[in-house]
Amino acid sequence: MKYRATQVLAIKSYAADFTELIDINIADPISMLNIQFQALNADVDTIDAIGHWARGLTKIELVDGSEVLFSLNGMETFGIQFPLFKNYIDNWLHYMGSNYYVINLRVPFGRKLWDPDFALVPANFKNLQLRIQGDMNGGGVLPTACKLAVEAHCFDTKTISPVGFLQTKEIKDYTVAASGHEYTELPTDLKIRKLFVKALLAGTEPNAFINHLKLSEDGDKHVPFDLDTDELCQIFPDDNMLIEDHYRTRAHSTQIHHFCTPTSKVGMLATPIGDSGSSVVYVNEGDGGRVHIIGSGSVYADVYVRGFYPNGILTIPMGNEDDPEDWFDPELLKNLRLDLTAGSGAGTTNTAQIILQQLRPY
């Protein structure tokens, strides 16, 4: 075999919040890590969900001693999979009581799986470790137990000579001021492949949270982009594409809310399961990834949700994503400033995040 999937952490059970530190003792280059998280919903499914399924993972970090090579939380890792891979990620999503939900979070080191030019080479590091922190009942319906497993997709008999790897990190987490500007000096030491802004606020579309983005070089000598959030889907449709959740839940005569991955321009459909036809399920809202659901009694339902901006992630490609020579190179700049303007719906206590995917050469 040219490739293999290597078990890094066999499925492990937890009965409380956890921090798992995993040594990466693999000799072969790694193309991607797959982190699987499961949580057991409590024996009740007619109450509000406490969060999106990915909130069960509060931090995912790949470190080499004190140096951080990857650092995002579960919501960020889950959300950026869509613009990075542009396909469906297999999960078992639901809010049903006494059942485990299952999510997969992928951490890529190349442009795609089995990219021969960019991969993580463990031999180039001294003390490579994966650190995962979990909040057992951070998402779903008051989970009472959880499980974690990690696999590495490795090059096996195929010999490659990668020139580097793609590192992805949250570089800023800040409190948003309604209608205010936030200025951020971006790093200029590495090429930037993608820029992500996470504008997630339940009940509020991302464009009402962060409504304008501007990137300025050397005091506006050159402005690569200066645009409203609403324009992202039109200008960069391949990165800000339509996404879909399909999950199962239980509707109740009292309205409850659940969480979903799409956060903007959300459309929903709910179908009762195993019913003779007398039950009705209604779903509405969806802004900011929060869905309201109510039924004509206690009935299970399949819910389909479609929309944009996964977990509030706004994506801006910094060049042709397949051509490293075309990625944005700020090395010769004196200053690279990102200006984010908040909308009136941002409030005064909510936070936004800035994430970069950069080329880290060997």
HUPE-V209183 format. One record per backbone hydrogen bond with DSSP energy under -0.5 kcal/mol. NH is the residue of the N-H (numbers start at 1). CO is the residue of the C=O. E is the energy in kcal/mol with one decimal. If there is no record, write none. Layout:
nh=NH co=CO e=E
nh=NH co=CO e=E
//
This chain:
nh=4 co=154 e=-2.2
nh=6 co=4 e=-0.6
nh=6 co=152 e=-3.3
nh=8 co=6 e=-0.5
nh=8 co=150 e=-2.5
nh=9 co=150 e=-2.1
nh=12 co=148 e=-2.6
nh=14 co=146 e=-2.7
nh=18 co=134 e=-1.6
nh=20 co=132 e=-3.3
nh=21 co=19 e=-0.5
nh=22 co=20 e=-0.6
nh=22 co=130 e=-3.0
nh=23 co=21 e=-0.5
nh=24 co=128 e=-2.5
nh=25 co=23 e=-1.2
nh=26 co=24 e=-0.7
nh=30 co=120 e=-3.3
nh=31 co=153 e=-3.1
nh=32 co=153 e=-1.1
nh=33 co=107 e=-2.4
nh=34 co=151 e=-3.0
nh=35 co=105 e=-3.1
nh=36 co=34 e=-0.6
nh=36 co=149 e=-3.0
nh=37 co=35 e=-0.5
nh=37 co=103 e=-2.5
nh=38 co=147 e=-2.3
nh=39 co=101 e=-1.6
nh=40 co=145 e=-2.8
nh=41 co=39 e=-0.8
nh=41 co=99 e=-2.3
nh=42 co=141 e=-3.0
nh=44 co=42 e=-2.3
nh=49 co=257 e=-2.5
nh=50 co=140 e=-2.8
nh=51 co=140 e=-0.7
nh=55 co=52 e=-2.1
nh=56 co=53 e=-1.4
nh=57 co=54 e=-1.6
nh=58 co=56 e=-0.6
nh=58 co=133 e=-1.6
nh=59 co=133 e=-1.3
nh=60 co=72 e=-3.0
nh=61 co=131 e=-2.7
nh=62 co=70 e=-2.2
nh=63 co=61 e=-0.5
nh=63 co=129 e=-2.9
nh=64 co=67 e=-2.9
nh=65 co=127 e=-1.3
nh=66 co=64 e=-0.5
nh=67 co=64 e=-1.9
nh=69 co=62 e=-3.3
nh=69 co=67 e=-0.5
nh=70 co=62 e=-1.4
nh=71 co=168 e=-1.9
nh=72 co=60 e=-2.0
nh=74 co=57 e=-2.4
nh=77 co=73 e=-2.6
nh=78 co=74 e=-2.7
nh=79 co=75 e=-2.0
nh=80 co=76 e=-2.5
nh=81 co=77 e=-0.6
nh=81 co=78 e=-0.5
nh=82 co=79 e=-1.0
nh=83 co=79 e=-0.5
nh=84 co=80 e=-1.8
nh=85 co=81 e=-2.9
nh=86 co=81 e=-0.6
nh=86 co=82 e=-2.3
nh=90 co=88 e=-0.5
nh=92 co=102 e=-2.6
nh=93 co=91 e=-0.6
nh=95 co=248 e=-2.8
nh=98 co=41 e=-1.1
nh=98 co=42 e=-0.9
nh=99 co=96 e=-1.0
nh=101 co=39 e=-2.4
nh=102 co=92 e=-2.4
nh=103 co=37 e=-2.6
nh=105 co=35 e=-2.9
nh=107 co=33 e=-2.9
nh=108 co=106 e=-0.6
nh=109 co=31 e=-2.3
nh=110 co=31 e=-0.6
nh=115 co=112 e=-1.2
nh=116 co=114 e=-0.7
nh=119 co=164 e=-1.8
nh=120 co=30 e=-2.8
nh=121 co=119 e=-0.6
nh=122 co=120 e=-0.7
nh=124 co=121 e=-2.2
nh=125 co=122 e=-2.0
nh=129 co=63 e=-2.8
nh=130 co=22 e=-3.0
nh=131 co=61 e=-3.5
nh=131 co=129 e=-0.5
nh=132 co=20 e=-2.7
nh=132 co=130 e=-0.5
nh=133 co=59 e=-2.7
nh=134 co=18 e=-3.0
nh=135 co=56 e=-2.6
nh=136 co=134 e=-0.7
nh=138 co=135 e=-2.4
nh=140 co=51 e=-2.6
nh=142 co=140 e=-0.7
nh=143 co=139 e=-0.7
nh=144 co=40 e=-2.1
nh=145 co=40 e=-0.5
nh=146 co=14 e=-2.0
nh=147 co=38 e=-2.5
nh=148 co=12 e=-2.0
nh=149 co=36 e=-2.0
nh=150 co=9 e=-2.0
nh=151 co=34 e=-2.4
nh=152 co=6 e=-3.1
nh=153 co=32 e=-3.3
nh=154 co=4 e=-3.0
nh=154 co=152 e=-0.9
nh=155 co=29 e=-2.2
nh=156 co=2 e=-3.3
nh=157 co=1 e=-1.6
nh=158 co=2 e=-1.0
nh=159 co=157 e=-0.5
nh=160 co=158 e=-0.5
nh=163 co=117 e=-2.2
nh=164 co=117 e=-0.8
nh=165 co=360 e=-2.1
nh=166 co=109 e=-1.9
nh=167 co=165 e=-0.6
nh=167 co=358 e=-2.5
nh=168 co=69 e=-0.5
nh=169 co=356 e=-2.1
nh=170 co=71 e=-2.1
nh=171 co=169 e=-0.6
nh=171 co=354 e=-2.5
nh=172 co=354 e=-1.4
nh=174 co=352 e=-2.4
nh=176 co=350 e=-3.4
nh=178 co=176 e=-0.5
nh=178 co=347 e=-1.3
nh=179 co=343 e=-1.2
nh=180 co=177 e=-2.7
nh=182 co=340 e=-2.1
nh=184 co=338 e=-2.3
nh=186 co=184 e=-0.8
nh=186 co=336 e=-2.8
nh=192 co=328 e=-2.9
nh=193 co=191 e=-0.5
nh=193 co=357 e=-2.9
nh=194 co=357 e=-1.4
nh=195 co=316 e=-2.4
nh=196 co=355 e=-2.9
nh=197 co=314 e=-2.3
nh=198 co=353 e=-2.7
nh=199 co=197 e=-0.7
nh=199 co=312 e=-2.9
nh=201 co=199 e=-0.6
nh=201 co=204 e=-0.6
nh=203 co=287 e=-2.1
nh=204 co=201 e=-2.4
nh=208 co=205 e=-1.7
nh=209 co=205 e=-0.7
nh=209 co=206 e=-0.9
nh=210 co=206 e=-3.1
nh=211 co=209 e=-0.5
nh=211 co=341 e=-1.9
nh=212 co=341 e=-1.3
nh=213 co=227 e=-3.0
nh=214 co=339 e=-1.8
nh=215 co=225 e=-2.6
nh=216 co=337 e=-2.8
nh=217 co=222 e=-3.1
nh=218 co=335 e=-2.7
nh=221 co=217 e=-1.6
nh=222 co=217 e=-1.3
nh=224 co=222 e=-0.5
nh=225 co=215 e=-0.8
nh=227 co=213 e=-2.6
nh=229 co=211 e=-1.4
nh=231 co=228 e=-1.6
nh=232 co=229 e=-1.8
nh=235 co=231 e=-2.9
nh=236 co=232 e=-3.1
nh=239 co=236 e=-0.8
nh=240 co=236 e=-2.0
nh=243 co=307 e=-3.0
nh=245 co=305 e=-2.6
nh=247 co=303 e=-2.3
nh=248 co=93 e=-1.3
nh=249 co=301 e=-2.1
nh=251 co=299 e=-3.0
nh=256 co=293 e=-2.3
nh=258 co=291 e=-2.7
nh=260 co=289 e=-2.1
nh=263 co=308 e=-2.8
nh=264 co=308 e=-1.2
nh=267 co=306 e=-2.9
nh=269 co=304 e=-2.0
nh=271 co=302 e=-2.6
nh=273 co=300 e=-2.8
nh=282 co=294 e=-3.3
nh=284 co=292 e=-1.9
nh=286 co=290 e=-2.2
nh=288 co=263 e=-2.3
nh=289 co=286 e=-2.1
nh=290 co=287 e=-0.9
nh=291 co=258 e=-2.9
nh=292 co=284 e=-2.2
nh=293 co=256 e=-2.9
nh=294 co=282 e=-2.2
nh=295 co=252 e=-2.4
nh=296 co=280 e=-2.2
nh=297 co=295 e=-1.6
nh=299 co=251 e=-1.4
nh=299 co=297 e=-0.9
nh=301 co=249 e=-2.7
nh=302 co=271 e=-2.7
nh=303 co=247 e=-3.2
nh=303 co=301 e=-0.5
nh=304 co=269 e=-3.2
nh=305 co=245 e=-2.6
nh=306 co=267 e=-2.8
nh=307 co=243 e=-2.0
nh=308 co=264 e=-2.2
nh=311 co=261 e=-3.0
nh=312 co=309 e=-2.0
nh=313 co=310 e=-1.8
nh=314 co=197 e=-3.2
nh=314 co=312 e=-0.5
nh=316 co=195 e=-2.8
nh=318 co=193 e=-2.4
nh=321 co=319 e=-0.6
nh=323 co=320 e=-1.6
nh=324 co=322 e=-0.6
nh=326 co=323 e=-2.0
nh=327 co=324 e=-1.0
nh=328 co=192 e=-1.4
nh=328 co=318 e=-1.5
nh=330 co=328 e=-0.7
nh=333 co=330 e=-2.0
nh=337 co=216 e=-2.7
nh=338 co=184 e=-2.8
nh=339 co=214 e=-3.2
nh=339 co=337 e=-0.5
nh=340 co=182 e=-2.3
nh=340 co=338 e=-0.6
nh=341 co=212 e=-2.4
nh=341 co=339 e=-0.5
nh=342 co=180 e=-2.8
nh=342 co=340 e=-0.5
nh=343 co=209 e=-2.2
nh=345 co=208 e=-1.1
nh=346 co=343 e=-1.5
nh=347 co=344 e=-0.6
nh=352 co=174 e=-2.2
nh=353 co=198 e=-1.8
nh=354 co=172 e=-2.3
nh=355 co=196 e=-2.8
nh=356 co=169 e=-2.3
nh=357 co=194 e=-2.5
nh=358 co=167 e=-2.9
nh=358 co=356 e=-0.6
nh=359 co=191 e=-2.1
nh=360 co=165 e=-3.1
nh=360 co=358 e=-0.7
nh=361 co=359 e=-0.7
nh=362 co=163 e=-2.3
//
